[in-house]
Amino acid sequence: MFKAAVRLLHNHGESLDPLQVLETLSSEMPLQLASDTILRMLRARFHHYCQGQIVHNLSQAVNIDTRLARLEERSRHAQINDESLCDSCHARLGTKLFAMYPDDTVVCYKCFRRQGESTSVTGCDFKKDTLFKPGWLVTH
């Protein structure tokens, strides 16, 4: 009878809680029969926990790096004067509204609306071709 219980634990034990299994086992059952199986269950449980911690910490690192990259992008400055030209239509920017793409091209707002938020004058589509800068954690 105990061998059937040990076989059942061996086949389906990784999905069970090891502490509940120990509490549920009969007091007459020798623990030596189930010790290998329970040890395997504990190791599997600990392995899954460690994997979860690794994934969680990597996710936090990517999140922090992404927030830092966003902060760096938002803190970029463009010096525009009366002689600055739109990189698309070559109109003077002067006091016009303008937009700056991640590849540092500056366009007037009219060209920005015409081209869309994701396509630069240089032809780079930022939705398809992700721009990675040195120092970012995630690189391709």
Buried (B, 14 or more C-beta within 10 A) or exposed (E): EEEEBBEEBBEEBBEBEBEEBEEEBEEEEEEEBBEEBBEBBBEBBEEEEEEEEEEEEEEEEEEEBEEEBEEEEEEEEEEBEEEBBBBBEEEBBEEEEBBBBEEEBBBBEBBBEEBEEEBBBEEBEBEEEEEEEEEBBEEE
